[in-house]
Each structure stands twice: as structure tokens, then as C-alpha cells.
Amino acid sequence: MCSNPRLSLTAAIADRSVPRVDYSAETLRLTARIAAGELGRVNAVTADAAGWSDLEFEARRLGRGQSWEIDTGEREAALVLLGGVASVRSNRGDWPHIGRRPDVFSGMPWALYLPRGTRAEIRADGERAEAALASAPAAADYPARLIRPADVAIEIRGAGSNTRQINAILPPGAPCDRLVCVEVYTPSGNWSSYPPHKHDIHRLAPDGALLEADLEELYFYKMAQPGGHALQRIYSPERGLDAAVTARDGDLVLIPFGYHPVSAAFGYDCYYLNFLAGSAQSLASTDDPEHAWVKRTWRETDPRVPMVTHAMEVDGGSPGHAR
């Protein structure tokens, strides 16, 4: 057991070798609840239903004038605008007319960080707006704030058919307690989260440096072309898990532990919104030693990335105000 004080928040870290649910391909993928053109709750999961301690998630698609009320309680939360324009009123501040991109393949993200005790209403301003909210228990409060496209750094990882784009919404070191949030774009036929890596043990180096964090993780999928899908493998030889799932638009995939690479089907560009929380506000991970060697082969990056850029953005959207 490590001495990290945050571990008191996460009961699963005390003994994550014993799953609280029977994880399988059927339980690790939550299919979209509504079709792509429908309004309502797209997908959702509670910590109890996921069989872990921290992460909860919900995505909704709102029509013009429709609203979604949230209360973070004892949790911090991140709200990401996936498409459309919305206004947010809360006891922490008001942010009118945030968002621009009609969908995730048409621009950079707008997001809000919301601390504990936030009560908010999200209202669609245009014909429709889609948003995703993830939360985790928090032990400290940070100011509510708007995250604009210009605040989101782009990173290109990998090379060749292992090239993908990362948009850092709440990266490690961001002013929040425990959440990490990134968007990942994987071009048609490419691999992502590769070589396979895991983050299910809190490990420190002799000098105290964090080698690996113990993190719960969610992947919320979007596909650029109708009928698209990705294949995701979740495996942990030590824990007897080896599952492969087919992820389609609006599906949610749970990563309780183990390695978890992704492959985008040829002809279909893939996006996933990635939330993590656990023993540290970090992405420290360990590669599968059988496949770590592929990094030595990386040379030229795929010219199709970045798939979205800051140049796609235009001035607009009020920064609102916090209180």
C-alpha cells in the first residue's frame, strides 16, 4: 500500500485484484441508448454499475430550448460540448453561448470544469446540442472555469498506422483534484492506445517518481461516417480477463484494469472522449512488455492528423463569468 493520501478516496485501490462485477465483453461495453439523430440520454453509467469507485458518466443530446440540470454534490465534474451551442447557468457562474463545432469532427472542444457543490442547468441554444459530463469524488475544490479551444493543446502520438491525435482538455497538472480528460482521434485503419498500456497499480520509483497510477477509465465513442466501428481489446493476464468489444457511435467502453488497445475500422474515422480518475491526477502507465518494442519502429506520422485544429475555430462564444 502506498502512502498517497488520495487513496483514501478510492476503496477499489485497496484491493483491485478482486473485481466487483463479472467483467466481460458484454459488461464492458454499454451500447448507445438512442439512435444518432434522436434526442435524450445517449449513454450513462454510475460507479456502482461500473463496479468501481470513482468515475461516473452521462451524455445527452438536447433539442432547441431543452435543458439538463446537474448537481455535482461531493464530486468534481467536467462538461464537454460534443456539438452545438449551449448556455450554462450555475451557482458557480454563467457561461452563455459556449461551443461552436456541430460535431466532434468539425473543430476543437469547449468544456467546463465544475467543482464540488455545483448546481447547473445546461440549455441548448441552437437546433441541438450534445454534451458529456463525467465526475469523480474530490477532496479539494478548484475554481469553476471555461476551457476554450485555444486552451486545449494538441499532441500527435505514434507514427505510421499507429498515429493518433490527442486533445488535452484536463491534462495531468490541470487545476483540478483528480479528473483527467482528453479527446482522441484515430484515422480510418489506424491503431490507438498502442502499444497496449495499463494503469491499474500505483507504483513509485525509489526516488518517489510516479511510475504507474491506478486509474479507472471510460471511452465514449463517436464515428465520422455512418455505420463506423472500432475494435477494442481489454485484457489482463493476471486477472483472467481477455475481452474484445465492437464500439459504435454513442457506445461507452469501461476500462477497470488491464491493457486496452483500439483499432479503427478501415474507412471509418474514430473519436473517443476519454475520462480517467484514480490514485493520481496523472496518465502514468506501463506498456505491455510483449509489444513495447513497436515504439522503436516509429518514423513518419500519418499526414491525416491532426484531424481537427485550432485553425478551424473562429472568434465567438462568450467567456461568461464565474463566481
N, C-alpha and C positions, 0 to 999 in steps of 0.2 A: 504494500500500500504506500503510495507516495504521499508527500506532505502538502500537496497543493490544497489550499483552503477551499477552493471551489468544489472539490469532490464531495463536500457535504451536501451540495445541491443535487447530486446525481446518484441515486441509490443503485442504479444499474452498474456503476463503475465498481462498486464494492465486489460484485461477482457477476461479471458479464459473460462468464463461461456457461451459465445456465440460462437459456432463452426463456422469456416469459410467454412466448407463443410458439407454435409449431411453424417455423419459417419454411416456406416452400415457394415454388413459382406461383402458386395460387394465392398465397397470403402476402407476398412481397409486392405484387402489382395490384393497384387499385384502379380499375377501369373508369374512364370518364363517365360521369353520371348523366350528362346531356350531350346531344349532338353539337357539332361545331357552330351551327347557326342559331342555336337555342339560347334563351336567357335563363339565368338561375345559377344554382351552385354547380360549378364544373367538377370539383373534386374536393375532398376533405379527409383529414384523419386526426384523431386525438392521440395523445401519448399513450393512453391505456390501450386503444385499439391497435396501435403500432407495436405494443409490447415493450416499450421503453419508457424513459423517464422525462424527457425534455421536450423534444420538438412536437409542435402541433402546426397544422397547415389547413388553409382553406383558400379556394379560388372561386370567384364569382364573376358572372357576366351580367352587366346591368344595362337595361334599356333607358332611353331618354327620361330623365326625371326620377328614375328608380334610385333607391338608396340602400346602403348596407351599414348597419350600426355595429360597432365593435367596442369591447371593453377589455383592456389588456390585463386588468386585475394585478396579480403579483408577477406578471410576465412582461418582458420586453418584446417588442414586435417590429417587424419590417414589412412595409406595404409596398409592393412593386406594381406599377402600372404596366400591364402587358400590352394594352392597346386602348386607344381612345383618350378622351379628356375627362377629368373628374375634378370636383371640388371637395375639399375635406374641411369640415368644421369640427373642432375638438376643444376640450378644456385645456389643452396644451398649446393651441394656436389654430389659425385658419390658413388654409392654402388653397386659394381659388384657382381653377382652370389649370391644373397641372397635367402634364402629359402632352404628347404630340403624335407619336407613331401610331398608325392604325393597327399595326400588329408587330410582333417581336422581330420580324424580318425586315422591317422598314425604318429602323432607327435605334437610337440609344435609349436607355431606360430613364424614367423618372421614378423616384422612390421616396418613402418617408420612413425615418426611424422614430419609433414611439416608445417611451419608457413605461415603467410600471404606472398603474393608476390612470391610464389614458382612456377617456371615453370619446369616441369619434363617430362621425357619420360621413360616409363616402357617397357622393351623389354623381351620377353620370351627367355630363354636360351636353354631350353630343348624342348622336343616334344610338351609340352603345359605348360602353367602356368595360374593360376586363381587368381585374386586379387580383393579385395573390397576396395573402397575408400568412406569415409564419411567426411563431413566438416560442419563447423558452423561458423557464424560471430565471429570475435575475436577483442578484444580491446587492446591486448598486444601480443608481439612476444616472442617466446621461441626458442632456437636453434633447428634446424633440427637434428634428431638423429635416429639411427638404434636401434630397440628394438629386441634383440636376444632371443632365447628360455630361456637362463639362466636368463634373466631379468624378466621373466614372472612368478609371484607367482601363485601357485595352492592352491585353497581353496575348501574344501569339505563342503557343506551345507546340512542341513536337516538330515534325518535318515529314515531307512526302505525304503518304496516305495516313499519317498519324498527326497531321496538322489540325489544330482547332483554335478557336478564339475564345478568350476569357474576358468578360466584362466584370470588373470588380466593383460591386455595389457596397457591400460591407466587407472589405478585405480584413485579414489579420492586422491588428493595430488600429482599426477604426474605433472611434469613440462610442463604444457600446460595451456591454458586460460580457456577453457570451456568444451572440449570433455571428455567423459568417454567411454571406450571401454573394453568389456570383451567377452570371449567366454564361452558358457555354454553347457555342455554335460549332457544329460539326458538319462540314460539307458532305454531300452525297458520296457514299462509298468509303468515307474515312472512319478511322477509329478515334475514340476519345477516352479520357480516363485511362490512358495507356502509356507505358506498360502498366499492367494491373497493380493497384496500390491499395493499402488498407490503413485504417486509423482506428484501431479498437483496443489499444493498450496505451496507458500513459507511461512513457519511458523517458528517463532523463539520462544524459551523459554524465560522466564523473564530474565535469565542471558545472553541472546544473543546466546545461542547454537542453531544450526540449527536442527529443528525437522523434517522438510519435505521440499524438494526442488521442484520447478516446472519444470519438465523435459519433453521434447519430447523424444520419444524412438522408435528405429527400431529393429526388429528381422529379420535376414536373415538366412533362414533355409537350413540345409543340412541333408540328411538321409544316414545312413551307408548301408542300404540294399535297393535294387531297390523296388519301389512301396511303400516305407515308408511314413508315415504321422504323424503329431501331431495335436492335437486339442487345440485351444487357445480361451479362452473367454475374451472379453473386455467389462467391464460393469461399469456403473456409475449411481447409482440410482438417484442422484441429477440432472443429466444432461440427463436423459431419454435414456441412451444407454445400451443395453444388446445384444451383438453380439457374435456369436460363428463361428470361421473360421477353415477350414481344411488347414493346411500348409504342403506343399510338398517340395521336393528338389528344391532349387532355388527360392522359394517364399519369398516375403518380406511382413511383417506384421507391420502396423503402430499402435503406442500406443500414441494417442494425450492426453489422460487423462484416469482416471479410473483404476480399478483393472484389472490384466491381467495374470491369471494363465495359465500354459501349461501342457498338458498330452501327453506323447509319447505312440503311439500305441504299443500294445504288439507285440514283435518280431522285432521291428524296433528301433534301437538306434538313438537318435535325437541330433543334434547340432544346435545352433544358435549363430550367431555373433551379438552382442548387442552393439548398439551405443546410447548414450544419450547426450543431451545438454539442457541447460536452465538457471535457475536463479542462479545456483551454480555448481561448479565442484565437485559434490557430488552424493552419492546414497541414501541420506536420504529419507526415505519413511515411510508410515503409513500402517500397516496391516488392512485388513478388520476385524472389531471387532467381526463379527459373526464367524470367522474362526481362529482367532489368538490363540485360546486355543490349537490347534493341536501341537504347539511347545512344550507344556508340555509333550507330549507323545513320543517325540523323544528319542530313545535309541541307538540301534546299527545302524551303517551306512551300506549301501549296499556294499558288497565286490566287486562289479563290478566297483566301482570307486576307484581311478582315472582311467579314460578310456584312457588317454594319459599322459605320464610322461616325465620328463627330462631324464630318463634313455634310452628313445627311441632315443635320439639325439646323433649325432656323431660330432666330430670336423669337421669344414669345413665352407665355406662361408666367404668371405672377409668382414671385418667390414667397408670397404670403408673409405671415409673421407668427412667431412663437411667443408663448407667454408662460 
